[in-house]
């Protein structure tokens, strides 16, 4: 929904929009990383989490390997990288503010 609102603007979204999207993506990436830690394994194996995951499709999965986890987190990494590159470009052009 947030990305759709940014696309509907006639000119370009305000800097606060990009800041909110960057913070949201950073929080999501951090939550995915924490969820893949070993201390969260008992939560993943519980039947309660299986019920919640089946009902709500949270999108948090526990991947055993680093390569699988990198593939899982790569969309958010790409989004946050492109947002930061956009902010740098706008600052260099002088139209960030």
Secondary structure, DSSP 8 states (H G I E B T S, - for coil): -HHHHHHH-SS---HHHHHHHHHHHHHHHHHHHHHTSGGGHHHHHSHHHHHHHHHH-------SSHHHHHHHHHHHHHHHHHHHHHHHHHHHHT---
